[in-house]
Amino acid sequence: MEGASPSSAGGGSSSSSAGAVQGSRGREPPGRVGATNIGRLRQGKQQQQHATRAGGVGIISVTSWHLRVFAAVVGLMGCILLAASLAMSALHQVQFRNAAISRNFRGLQELKQNIVRREQVEQIMHGRLLQMATSALTKNGSEPEDFALWEEPYKQARKWKPCAAKHSLADEEPDEVNNGFILVSANGGLNQQRVAICNAVVVAALLNATLVLPRFLYSSVWKDTSQFGDIYQEDYFVNYMKNDVRIVKQLPARLQSLDLEAIGSQITDMEISKEAEPSEFVKSILPILQQNGVVHFLGFGNRLGFDSVPVHLQRLRCRCNFHALKFVPELQQAGSLLVQRLRQVSAMQTEMDKQLFGNNMLDPAFSENHAAGTPNRYLALHMRFEEDMVAYSLCEFGGGEEERRELQAYRETHFPALALRLRNTTVSPEEQRSLGRCPLTPEEAGLVLSALGYDRRTFIYVAGSQIYGGAPRLRPLTRLYPNLVTKEDILTADELAPFKNFSSRLAALDFIACASADVFAVTDSGSQLSSLVSGYRIYHGRGRAPTLYPNRKRYAQVLSEEGSIAWGGFQRRVRQMVDEYKRVSPRPRGRSVYRQPRTPACMCRAGGDGSVDF
């Protein structure tokens, strides 16, 4: 230790003492130095005493002098050791304080970085267009609202009327000869399950079988334990379809104990073609049904096609989807309250309202105090930008390496087959975008609305789960349109409590709000909710329920020219893109009747002379 060497004391045995204090191996430790000297002095004293007895007195005085010197040396060494100990203690304190300060400084820096990371400014991908849109909305803020934006542009839409309420075979019950029972365990969320239910009705009628009320599989994505009766009115459904297909609530006791997989009656989606023709069910499924008396479809996602289905069976799909499936009273009442607050009205009288709420609309005398200035029209925007959709798209959204790692981790957990494929295949995010396979971001949705002419005062209901990226991702949209609300903003915590932990029931409230909206804006044409709501609005909207459908492939091309395109050119091309979808025509070949119900047996077209065809 520096400063502890006895050489500074000027005493003897300096090399020995210095080595001891420094702790060098092979030298005596400090505690042994004093003991050795004392032993030598004692030996010397004995020799002197022996000499004294021999008659020498001077030796005694020399011995006394040595003792005094020794005492002085020991005392000095003790002082030096004490001083060295205090010095080292002070040095350790300084080092500890410096380390603590350094750690605190790094902690503050990390905390600051985390805060910045959490409170990022808006995540912007199209800064130039966003700036032009903001400028245009600000400039047009004082101009009168364009009412044409809230209307169906083509009057032909009003000529199409619902027709599926007619029975397939008027006042006749299904054939008494029955081939057995059909079970369906539907996968996915609310809207995938809704499609599976109505497809199951058609297959049961096709195979002359009895349908057991479908069950819903638990999904690791949706995490919802809801079953049919938690969402739809069971008795209403059974009674409405009774003239078309037999429906029971459970299998007969004699069949409940069967191991359906063991006897070959369990049919997975791997065993049926996607959008299969009816003939495939007759050829592959009917023999199993006739042999075992029961067939269980496990999954049943999009297993029945559209174009090859006979007209009388196609009507069953529409009867099921547009008439037989009614939400339970608790959802109807909450949905009614949600829409009334959005519209700022005390009662609703439209055909859409009657279909959605039935007898569970709130009392017409209902009234509430609303904030001044709340508009009585609203636009519903289905923002399909949840993490599962973003991860599955294989696109990139400006989040860099952190985003790529996060989405890959999500795929590993929820889409393992897709993650495995990515290990062996390279997918280009740029190509995905150019092909129109990327969901629109909130920023891109806001640019569409601003290009169409909706001003900053527009009241927008945002449907969907949590937006991937949170507030920073949503901020470009709220900068353009500050009047954004969700069901959580409109309904109180107590009013939402019965549905809080059930994603399908919450999705039902979004379905109601979107179907009832004055305008419905879609951001992902592949979304089941968007498809079902669009079809519902066509069927029950009486030609007064416009829907905005951007073509993602064409929109991606427009956005790729951001560096050179002027705002006027951007507006023109977006409006052309959206206007093309609004054109009224019968269901194109290959399209879903749930999304495009203008098809024989679902909707009829009224002629100018009062006649009805199609």
C-alpha positions as CSV (number, residue, x, y, z in Angstrom):
1,M,0.0,0.0,0.0
2,E,1.3,3.4,-1.0
3,G,2.4,5.6,2.0
4,A,2.8,2.7,4.4
5,S,6.5,1.9,3.9
6,P,8.5,2.0,7.2
7,S,11.4,3.5,5.3
8,S,9.8,6.8,5.6
9,A,10.2,6.5,9.4
10,G,14.0,6.2,9.2
11,G,14.1,3.0,11.3
12,G,16.2,-0.1,10.8
13,S,15.2,-3.2,8.8
14,S,13.6,-0.9,6.2
15,S,13.7,-3.4,3.3
16,S,12.2,-6.1,5.5
17,S,9.5,-3.8,6.8
18,A,8.6,-2.4,3.4
19,G,8.2,-5.9,2.0
20,A,6.0,-6.9,4.9
21,V,3.7,-3.9,4.4
22,Q,3.4,-4.5,0.7
23,G,2.4,-8.1,1.4
24,S,5.1,-9.7,-0.8
25,R,5.2,-13.5,-0.6
26,G,8.2,-14.9,1.4
27,R,8.5,-12.0,3.8
28,E,7.1,-11.8,7.3
29,P,3.8,-10.1,7.8
30,P,3.7,-6.8,9.7
31,G,2.5,-8.4,12.9
32,R,5.6,-10.7,13.1
33,V,8.1,-7.9,12.8
34,G,7.6,-6.5,16.3
35,A,7.6,-9.9,17.9
36,T,10.9,-10.8,16.5
37,N,12.6,-7.6,17.6
38,I,11.2,-8.0,21.1
39,G,12.6,-11.5,21.2
40,R,16.0,-10.3,20.2
41,L,15.9,-7.5,22.7
42,R,14.9,-9.8,25.4
43,Q,17.8,-12.1,24.5
44,G,20.1,-9.1,24.5
45,K,18.8,-8.0,27.8
46,Q,19.5,-11.4,29.3
47,Q,23.0,-11.2,27.9
48,Q,23.5,-7.7,29.4
49,Q,22.2,-8.8,32.8
50,H,24.7,-11.7,32.6
51,A,27.4,-9.1,31.8
52,T,26.2,-6.9,34.6
53,R,26.6,-9.6,37.0
54,A,30.0,-10.0,35.6
55,G,30.6,-6.3,36.6
56,G,29.5,-4.2,33.5
57,V,27.0,-1.4,34.2
58,G,27.2,0.4,30.8
59,I,25.5,-2.4,28.9
60,I,22.3,-1.8,30.9
61,S,22.1,1.8,29.8
62,V,22.7,0.8,26.2
63,T,19.8,-1.7,26.5
64,S,17.5,1.0,27.9
65,W,18.4,3.2,24.9
66,H,17.5,0.4,22.5
67,L,14.1,-0.1,24.2
68,R,13.3,3.6,23.9
69,V,14.3,3.6,20.2
70,F,12.2,0.5,19.6
71,A,9.1,2.0,21.3
72,A,9.5,5.1,19.2
73,V,9.8,3.0,16.0
74,V,6.7,1.0,16.9
75,G,4.7,4.1,17.7
76,L,5.7,5.7,14.4
77,M,4.9,2.6,12.4
78,G,1.5,2.5,14.1
79,C,0.8,6.1,13.1
80,I,1.9,5.4,9.6
81,L,-0.4,2.3,9.3
82,L,-3.3,4.3,10.8
83,A,-2.7,7.1,8.3
84,A,-2.5,4.6,5.4
85,S,-5.7,2.9,6.5
86,L,-7.5,6.2,6.6
87,A,-6.2,7.1,3.2
88,M,-7.3,3.8,1.6
89,S,-10.7,4.2,3.2
90,A,-11.1,7.7,1.7
91,L,-9.9,6.4,-1.7
92,H,-12.5,3.6,-1.6
93,Q,-15.2,6.1,-0.8
94,V,-14.2,8.3,-3.7
95,Q,-14.2,5.3,-6.1
96,F,-17.6,4.1,-4.8
97,R,-19.1,7.5,-5.2
98,N,-17.7,7.8,-8.7
99,A,-19.1,4.4,-9.6
100,A,-22.5,5.3,-8.2
101,I,-22.5,8.6,-10.0
102,S,-21.5,6.8,-13.2
103,R,-24.3,4.2,-12.7
104,N,-26.8,6.8,-11.9
105,F,-25.8,8.8,-15.0
106,R,-26.1,5.7,-17.2
107,G,-29.5,4.9,-15.6
108,L,-30.7,8.5,-16.3
109,Q,-29.5,8.2,-19.9
110,E,-31.3,4.9,-20.3
111,L,-34.4,6.2,-18.7
112,K,-34.4,9.2,-20.9
113,Q,-33.9,7.0,-24.0
114,N,-36.8,4.8,-22.8
115,I,-39.0,7.8,-22.3
116,V,-38.1,9.1,-25.8
117,R,-38.8,5.6,-27.2
118,R,-42.2,5.4,-25.5
119,E,-43.2,8.9,-26.3
120,Q,-42.0,9.0,-29.9
121,V,-43.3,11.5,-32.2
122,E,-45.8,10.1,-34.7
123,Q,-44.5,7.3,-36.9
124,I,-44.6,8.8,-40.3
125,M,-44.1,7.0,-43.6
126,H,-45.4,9.7,-46.0
127,G,-44.3,13.0,-44.6
128,R,-44.7,15.1,-47.7
129,L,-48.3,13.9,-48.4
130,L,-49.2,14.3,-44.7
131,Q,-48.0,17.8,-44.8
132,M,-50.0,18.6,-47.9
133,A,-53.1,16.9,-46.4
134,T,-52.7,18.9,-43.2
135,S,-52.4,22.2,-45.2
136,A,-55.5,21.3,-47.3
137,L,-57.7,20.5,-44.3
138,T,-56.6,23.7,-42.6
139,K,-57.4,25.7,-45.7
140,N,-60.8,24.1,-46.2
141,G,-61.8,24.1,-42.5
142,S,-64.1,27.1,-42.8
143,E,-65.9,25.9,-45.9
144,P,-69.4,24.3,-45.8
145,E,-69.5,20.6,-45.5
146,D,-70.0,18.6,-48.7
147,F,-73.2,16.6,-48.1
148,A,-72.5,14.4,-51.2
149,L,-69.7,12.7,-49.2
150,W,-72.4,11.1,-47.0
151,E,-74.6,9.8,-49.8
152,E,-74.6,6.8,-52.1
153,P,-73.5,8.4,-55.5
154,Y,-75.4,5.9,-57.7
155,K,-79.2,5.9,-57.5
156,Q,-79.3,2.4,-59.0
157,A,-78.3,1.1,-55.5
158,R,-81.8,2.0,-54.3
159,K,-83.4,-0.3,-56.8
160,W,-82.0,-3.4,-55.1
161,K,-84.2,-4.9,-52.4
162,P,-83.7,-7.8,-49.9
163,C,-85.3,-11.0,-51.1
164,A,-83.9,-13.8,-48.9
165,A,-86.7,-13.6,-46.4
166,K,-88.7,-15.8,-48.7
167,H,-88.5,-19.5,-47.7
168,S,-86.7,-21.8,-50.0
169,L,-89.8,-24.1,-50.1
170,A,-92.7,-22.0,-48.8
171,D,-94.4,-23.4,-45.7
172,E,-92.7,-26.8,-46.1
173,E,-90.5,-28.4,-43.6
174,P,-87.3,-30.4,-44.5
175,D,-87.6,-33.9,-45.8
176,E,-88.4,-36.4,-43.1
177,V,-85.6,-38.7,-44.3
178,N,-82.6,-37.7,-42.4
179,N,-79.0,-38.8,-43.0
180,G,-77.6,-37.9,-39.6
181,F,-76.2,-35.1,-37.6
182,I,-73.6,-32.4,-38.5
183,L,-71.4,-30.9,-35.8
184,V,-69.3,-27.8,-36.6
185,S,-66.5,-26.4,-34.4
186,A,-65.7,-23.1,-36.0
187,N,-62.3,-21.4,-35.7
188,G,-61.3,-17.8,-35.9
189,G,-63.0,-14.7,-34.4
190,L,-66.6,-13.5,-34.5
191,N,-66.8,-12.9,-38.2
192,Q,-65.0,-16.1,-39.4
193,Q,-67.4,-18.0,-37.1
194,R,-70.4,-16.2,-38.6
195,V,-69.4,-17.4,-42.1
196,A,-68.9,-20.9,-40.8
197,I,-72.4,-21.0,-39.3
198,C,-74.1,-20.0,-42.5
199,N,-72.0,-22.4,-44.6
200,A,-72.9,-25.2,-42.2
201,V,-76.6,-24.4,-42.7
202,V,-76.1,-24.9,-46.4
203,V,-74.1,-28.1,-46.0
204,A,-76.7,-29.6,-43.7
205,A,-79.5,-28.8,-46.2
206,L,-77.4,-30.2,-49.0
207,L,-76.8,-33.5,-47.2
208,N,-80.3,-33.7,-45.8
209,A,-78.9,-33.7,-42.2
210,T,-79.7,-32.2,-38.9
211,L,-77.4,-29.3,-37.8
212,V,-76.3,-29.2,-34.2
213,L,-75.8,-25.6,-33.0
214,P,-72.2,-24.8,-34.0
215,R,-69.5,-24.5,-31.3
216,F,-66.6,-22.0,-31.4
217,L,-63.0,-23.2,-30.9
218,Y,-60.8,-21.3,-28.5
219,S,-58.1,-19.3,-30.3
220,S,-54.7,-18.2,-28.8
221,V,-55.1,-15.0,-30.8
222,W,-58.7,-14.0,-29.8
223,K,-58.6,-15.6,-26.4
224,D,-62.4,-15.8,-26.1
225,T,-64.4,-18.6,-24.5
226,S,-67.8,-17.3,-25.9
227,Q,-70.1,-19.8,-27.5
228,F,-73.1,-19.4,-29.8
229,G,-75.6,-18.6,-27.1
230,D,-73.3,-15.9,-25.7
231,I,-73.5,-13.9,-28.9
232,Y,-76.6,-14.9,-30.9
233,Q,-80.2,-15.7,-30.0
234,E,-80.4,-19.5,-30.1
235,D,-84.1,-19.9,-30.2
236,Y,-84.7,-17.2,-32.8
237,F,-82.1,-18.8,-35.0
238,V,-83.6,-22.3,-34.7
239,N,-87.1,-21.1,-35.3
240,Y,-86.2,-18.8,-38.2
241,M,-84.5,-21.6,-40.2
242,K,-86.9,-24.4,-39.2
243,N,-88.5,-24.6,-42.7
244,D,-85.1,-24.9,-44.3
245,V,-83.0,-27.2,-42.1
246,R,-83.5,-29.0,-38.8
247,I,-81.3,-27.5,-36.0
248,V,-80.9,-28.9,-32.5
249,K,-78.9,-27.7,-29.6
250,Q,-77.0,-31.0,-28.9
251,L,-76.4,-34.5,-30.2
252,P,-78.7,-37.3,-29.0
253,A,-77.4,-39.1,-26.0
254,R,-76.7,-42.3,-28.0
255,L,-74.1,-40.4,-30.1
256,Q,-72.5,-38.2,-27.5
257,S,-70.1,-41.0,-26.2
258,L,-68.7,-41.8,-29.7
259,D,-65.1,-41.2,-30.4
260,L,-65.7,-39.4,-33.7
261,E,-62.0,-39.2,-34.6
262,A,-61.6,-43.0,-34.1
263,I,-64.6,-43.9,-36.2
264,G,-63.5,-41.5,-39.0
265,S,-66.3,-39.0,-38.5
266,Q,-64.0,-36.0,-37.7
267,I,-63.2,-34.0,-40.8
268,T,-60.5,-31.3,-40.7
269,D,-59.9,-28.4,-43.1
270,M,-57.1,-30.4,-44.6
271,E,-59.6,-33.0,-45.9
272,I,-61.8,-30.5,-47.7
273,S,-60.8,-28.2,-50.5
274,K,-61.0,-24.5,-49.8
275,E,-64.3,-23.1,-51.3
276,A,-65.2,-26.6,-52.3
277,E,-68.1,-27.4,-54.7
278,P,-71.2,-29.0,-53.3
279,S,-70.4,-32.2,-55.2
280,E,-67.3,-32.7,-53.1
281,F,-69.4,-32.8,-49.9
282,V,-71.8,-35.2,-51.6
283,K,-69.0,-37.5,-52.8
284,S,-66.7,-37.4,-49.7
285,I,-68.8,-36.6,-46.7
286,L,-72.3,-38.1,-47.3
287,P,-71.0,-41.7,-47.2
288,I,-69.4,-41.1,-43.8
289,L,-72.6,-39.4,-42.5
290,Q,-74.8,-42.3,-43.7
291,Q,-72.5,-44.9,-42.2
292,N,-71.8,-43.3,-38.8
293,G,-74.8,-41.1,-38.4
294,V,-72.7,-38.1,-37.5
295,V,-69.9,-35.9,-39.0
296,H,-67.8,-33.4,-37.1
297,F,-66.3,-30.5,-39.2
298,L,-63.3,-29.2,-37.2
299,G,-62.3,-25.6,-38.2
300,F,-64.6,-25.3,-41.2
301,G,-63.0,-22.1,-42.5
302,N,-64.2,-21.1,-46.0
303,R,-64.8,-24.7,-47.0
304,L,-67.8,-24.0,-49.3
305,G,-67.6,-22.1,-52.6
306,F,-70.0,-19.6,-54.1
307,D,-70.5,-19.9,-57.8
308,S,-71.4,-23.6,-57.9
309,V,-74.0,-23.5,-55.1
310,P,-77.6,-23.8,-56.4
311,V,-79.8,-20.8,-56.1
312,H,-82.1,-22.3,-53.4
313,L,-79.0,-23.1,-51.2
314,Q,-77.5,-19.7,-51.9
315,R,-80.7,-18.2,-50.5
316,L,-80.1,-20.2,-47.2
317,R,-76.8,-18.4,-46.8
318,C,-78.5,-15.0,-47.1
319,R,-81.4,-16.0,-44.8
320,C,-78.9,-17.1,-42.2
321,N,-76.6,-14.2,-42.4
322,F,-79.0,-11.3,-42.9
323,H,-82.0,-12.5,-41.0
324,A,-81.5,-15.5,-38.7
325,L,-78.4,-14.4,-36.8
326,K,-79.5,-11.8,-34.2
327,F,-77.3,-10.7,-31.4
328,V,-78.4,-11.4,-27.8
329,P,-80.4,-8.7,-26.1
330,E,-77.5,-7.6,-24.0
331,L,-75.4,-6.8,-27.1
332,Q,-78.4,-5.2,-28.8
333,Q,-79.0,-2.9,-26.0
334,A,-75.4,-1.9,-25.6
335,G,-75.1,-1.4,-29.4
336,S,-78.3,0.7,-29.4
337,L,-76.9,2.9,-26.7
338,L,-73.6,3.2,-28.5
339,V,-75.2,4.3,-31.8
340,Q,-77.6,6.7,-30.1
341,R,-74.7,8.5,-28.5
342,L,-72.8,8.6,-31.7
343,R,-75.7,10.0,-33.6
344,Q,-77.0,12.2,-30.7
345,V,-80.6,11.1,-31.2
346,S,-83.2,9.7,-28.8
347,A,-84.7,7.1,-31.2
348,M,-83.8,5.3,-34.4
349,Q,-86.2,4.3,-37.1
350,T,-84.2,3.0,-40.0
351,E,-84.5,-0.5,-41.5
352,M,-80.9,-1.1,-40.4
353,D,-81.8,-0.2,-36.8
354,K,-84.7,-2.7,-36.8
355,Q,-82.6,-5.5,-38.1
356,L,-79.7,-4.9,-35.7
357,F,-81.7,-4.1,-32.5
358,G,-85.1,-5.6,-33.0
359,N,-87.2,-5.0,-29.9
360,N,-84.2,-4.1,-27.8
361,M,-83.8,-0.5,-29.0
362,L,-83.8,1.8,-26.1
363,D,-87.0,3.6,-25.2
364,P,-87.8,6.3,-27.9
365,A,-88.2,8.8,-25.0
366,F,-84.5,8.1,-24.2
367,S,-82.5,11.3,-24.1
368,E,-79.1,12.3,-22.7
369,N,-77.2,15.5,-22.3
370,H,-74.6,15.6,-25.0
371,A,-71.7,18.0,-25.4
372,A,-72.5,21.0,-27.6
373,G,-71.4,20.6,-31.2
374,T,-71.5,16.8,-31.3
375,P,-72.5,15.9,-34.9
376,N,-75.4,13.6,-35.6
377,R,-73.5,12.0,-38.5
378,Y,-70.4,9.8,-38.2
379,L,-68.0,7.8,-40.3
380,A,-66.9,4.4,-39.1
381,L,-63.4,3.4,-39.9
382,H,-62.3,-0.2,-39.6
383,M,-58.7,0.1,-38.8
384,R,-57.4,-3.4,-39.4
385,F,-53.9,-2.7,-38.1
386,E,-53.7,-5.1,-35.1
387,E,-50.4,-7.0,-34.4
388,D,-51.7,-10.3,-35.8
389,M,-52.6,-8.7,-39.1
390,V,-49.4,-6.7,-39.4
391,A,-47.3,-9.8,-38.6
392,Y,-49.1,-12.1,-41.0
393,S,-48.8,-9.6,-43.9
394,L,-45.0,-9.9,-43.9
395,C,-44.8,-6.2,-44.7
396,E,-42.7,-3.5,-43.1
397,F,-44.1,-0.3,-41.7
398,G,-41.1,2.0,-41.0
399,G,-40.2,0.6,-37.6
400,G,-36.7,-0.7,-38.6
401,E,-34.9,-3.6,-37.0
402,E,-36.9,-3.4,-33.8
403,E,-40.1,-3.8,-35.6
404,R,-38.8,-6.8,-37.6
405,R,-37.7,-8.6,-34.5
406,E,-40.9,-8.0,-32.7
407,L,-43.1,-9.2,-35.6
408,Q,-40.9,-12.3,-36.2
409,A,-41.3,-13.2,-32.5
410,Y,-45.1,-12.8,-32.8
411,R,-45.1,-15.1,-35.8
412,E,-43.0,-17.7,-34.0
413,T,-45.7,-17.8,-31.3
414,H,-48.9,-17.4,-33.2
415,F,-48.1,-18.4,-36.8
416,P,-45.4,-21.2,-36.5
417,A,-46.1,-22.6,-39.9
418,L,-45.6,-19.2,-41.5
419,A,-42.4,-18.6,-39.4
420,L,-41.1,-21.9,-40.6
421,R,-41.7,-21.0,-44.2
422,L,-39.9,-17.8,-43.8
423,R,-36.7,-19.6,-42.7
424,N,-36.6,-21.3,-46.1
425,T,-38.0,-18.5,-48.3
426,T,-37.2,-14.9,-48.8
427,V,-40.2,-12.6,-48.9
428,S,-39.8,-9.0,-50.2
429,P,-41.8,-6.5,-48.1
430,E,-41.6,-4.1,-51.0
431,E,-43.1,-6.7,-53.4
432,Q,-45.8,-7.4,-50.8
433,R,-46.7,-3.7,-50.8
434,S,-46.7,-3.3,-54.5
435,L,-49.1,-6.3,-54.8
436,G,-51.5,-4.7,-52.4
437,R,-51.0,-7.2,-49.6
438,C,-50.2,-4.7,-46.8
439,P,-52.9,-3.4,-44.5
440,L,-53.2,0.4,-44.5
441,T,-51.6,2.3,-41.6
442,P,-53.7,4.9,-39.8
443,E,-51.6,7.5,-41.6
444,E,-52.5,6.0,-45.0
445,A,-56.2,5.8,-44.0
446,G,-56.2,9.5,-43.0
447,L,-54.7,10.4,-46.4
448,V,-57.5,8.6,-48.2
449,L,-60.2,10.4,-46.2
450,S,-58.5,13.8,-46.7
451,A,-58.1,13.2,-50.4
452,L,-61.9,12.4,-50.6
453,G,-62.7,15.7,-49.0
454,Y,-63.8,14.8,-45.4
455,D,-62.9,17.9,-43.3
456,R,-61.3,18.0,-39.9
457,R,-64.7,18.3,-38.2
458,T,-65.6,14.7,-39.3
459,F,-66.7,12.5,-36.4
460,I,-64.9,9.2,-36.8
461,Y,-65.6,5.9,-34.9
462,V,-62.6,3.7,-35.1
463,A,-63.4,0.0,-35.0
464,G,-60.8,-2.7,-34.2
465,S,-58.6,-3.9,-31.5
466,Q,-55.4,-2.2,-30.3
467,I,-53.5,-0.5,-33.1
468,Y,-50.0,-2.0,-33.5
469,G,-47.5,0.7,-32.5
470,G,-50.0,2.5,-30.2
471,A,-50.4,6.2,-29.9
472,P,-47.3,7.1,-32.0
473,R,-48.7,5.1,-34.9
474,L,-52.2,6.6,-34.5
475,R,-51.0,10.2,-34.1
476,P,-50.7,11.1,-37.9
477,L,-54.4,10.2,-38.2
478,T,-55.5,12.2,-35.1
479,R,-53.5,15.2,-36.4
480,L,-55.7,15.2,-39.5
481,Y,-58.9,14.2,-37.7
482,P,-59.0,15.1,-34.0
483,N,-62.6,13.8,-33.5
484,L,-61.7,10.1,-33.2
485,V,-63.6,7.9,-30.8
486,T,-63.8,4.2,-30.0
487,K,-66.5,2.2,-28.1
488,E,-64.3,2.7,-25.0
489,D,-64.8,6.5,-25.3
490,I,-68.6,6.3,-25.9
491,L,-69.6,3.7,-23.4
492,T,-68.7,3.8,-19.7
493,A,-66.5,1.2,-18.0
494,D,-69.6,-0.3,-16.3
495,E,-71.5,-0.5,-19.6
496,L,-68.6,-2.3,-21.2
497,A,-67.9,-4.5,-18.2
498,P,-70.1,-7.5,-19.3
499,F,-68.1,-7.8,-22.6
500,K,-64.6,-6.7,-21.4
501,N,-62.8,-10.0,-21.5
502,F,-64.6,-11.4,-24.6
503,S,-63.1,-10.2,-27.9
504,S,-66.0,-11.6,-29.9
505,R,-68.6,-9.7,-28.0
506,L,-66.6,-6.5,-28.3
507,A,-66.3,-7.2,-32.0
508,A,-70.1,-7.5,-32.1
509,L,-70.3,-3.9,-30.8
510,D,-67.9,-2.8,-33.6
511,F,-70.1,-4.7,-36.1
512,I,-73.1,-2.8,-34.9
513,A,-71.4,0.6,-34.9
514,C,-70.0,0.1,-38.4
515,A,-73.2,-1.3,-39.9
516,S,-75.2,1.7,-38.5
517,A,-72.7,4.4,-39.6
518,D,-73.6,7.0,-42.2
519,V,-70.4,6.1,-44.1
520,F,-68.2,3.0,-43.6
521,A,-64.5,3.1,-44.5
522,V,-62.5,-0.1,-45.1
523,T,-58.7,-0.3,-44.9
524,D,-58.4,-4.1,-45.6
525,S,-60.6,-5.6,-48.2
526,G,-59.6,-9.1,-47.0
527,S,-61.0,-8.5,-43.5
528,Q,-64.0,-10.6,-42.6
529,L,-65.6,-7.8,-40.5
530,S,-65.2,-5.4,-43.4
531,S,-66.7,-7.9,-45.9
532,L,-69.7,-8.8,-43.6
533,V,-70.4,-5.2,-42.6
534,S,-70.2,-4.1,-46.3
535,G,-72.7,-6.8,-47.3
536,Y,-75.0,-6.1,-44.4
537,R,-75.1,-2.4,-45.4
538,I,-75.8,-3.3,-49.1
539,Y,-78.6,-5.7,-48.1
540,H,-80.3,-3.6,-45.4
541,G,-79.1,-0.1,-46.3
542,R,-81.8,0.6,-49.0
543,G,-79.1,2.2,-51.2
544,R,-78.3,4.8,-48.5
545,A,-75.3,3.3,-46.8
546,P,-72.1,4.1,-48.8
547,T,-68.9,2.2,-48.2
548,L,-65.4,3.4,-49.0
549,Y,-63.1,0.7,-50.4
550,P,-59.6,1.7,-51.4
551,N,-57.9,-0.6,-53.9
552,R,-54.6,-1.4,-52.0
553,K,-52.6,-2.3,-55.1
554,R,-53.5,0.9,-56.9
555,Y,-53.1,2.9,-53.7
556,A,-49.6,1.5,-53.2
557,Q,-48.7,2.7,-56.8
558,V,-50.0,6.2,-56.0
559,L,-48.0,6.3,-52.7
560,S,-44.8,5.1,-54.5
561,E,-45.0,8.4,-56.5
562,E,-45.1,10.5,-53.3
563,G,-41.9,12.4,-54.2
564,S,-43.3,14.0,-57.3
565,I,-47.1,13.9,-57.1
566,A,-49.0,17.1,-56.4
567,W,-51.9,17.2,-53.9
568,G,-54.4,17.7,-56.7
569,G,-53.2,14.7,-58.6
570,F,-53.2,12.6,-55.4
571,Q,-56.8,13.6,-54.7
572,R,-57.9,12.8,-58.3
573,R,-56.4,9.4,-58.3
574,V,-57.7,8.4,-54.9
575,R,-61.2,9.5,-55.7
576,Q,-61.2,7.5,-59.0
577,M,-60.0,4.5,-57.1
578,V,-62.7,4.7,-54.4
579,D,-65.4,5.6,-56.9
580,E,-64.9,2.4,-58.9
581,Y,-66.0,0.3,-55.9
582,K,-69.2,2.3,-55.4
583,R,-70.5,1.4,-58.8
584,V,-73.6,-0.7,-58.6
585,S,-73.5,-4.2,-60.2
586,P,-74.5,-7.8,-59.6
587,R,-72.1,-10.0,-57.6
588,P,-69.0,-10.7,-59.7
589,R,-68.0,-14.3,-60.3
590,G,-66.0,-15.7,-57.4
591,R,-67.0,-13.0,-54.9
592,S,-68.6,-13.8,-51.5
593,V,-72.4,-13.4,-51.2
594,Y,-71.7,-12.2,-47.7
595,R,-69.9,-9.2,-49.1
596,Q,-71.8,-8.9,-52.4
597,P,-75.4,-10.0,-51.8
598,R,-76.7,-8.5,-55.1
599,T,-77.2,-12.0,-56.5
600,P,-80.2,-14.3,-57.3
601,A,-82.1,-15.5,-54.3
602,C,-80.5,-12.8,-52.0
603,M,-81.6,-9.5,-53.5
604,C,-84.0,-8.5,-56.2
605,R,-83.9,-5.5,-58.6
606,A,-87.0,-3.4,-59.0
607,G,-87.8,-2.2,-62.5
608,G,-89.3,1.2,-63.3
609,D,-92.7,-0.4,-63.9
610,G,-92.8,-1.9,-60.5
611,S,-91.7,-5.4,-61.6
612,V,-89.0,-7.2,-59.7
613,D,-86.4,-9.6,-61.2
614,F,-83.2,-11.4,-60.2
